[in-house]
Amino acid sequence: MVQLTSFGCGLDAVVTEQVAEILHSVGKPHTLLKIDEGTQLGAVKIRI
């Protein structure tokens, strides 16, 4: 599973933690990509 989030703030932080725990418990990998909102694509390219 690949999860996209905006810096893991607010509700994203809770969902991210729960998804990671569930996937870990069944032996599945968890990939998290933190994406900025904005027009500057440099940060997105670096993270990907």
Buried (B, 14 or more C-beta within 10 A) or exposed (E): EEBEBEEBEEEBEEEBEEBBEEBEEEEEEBEBEBEEEEEEEEEEEEEE
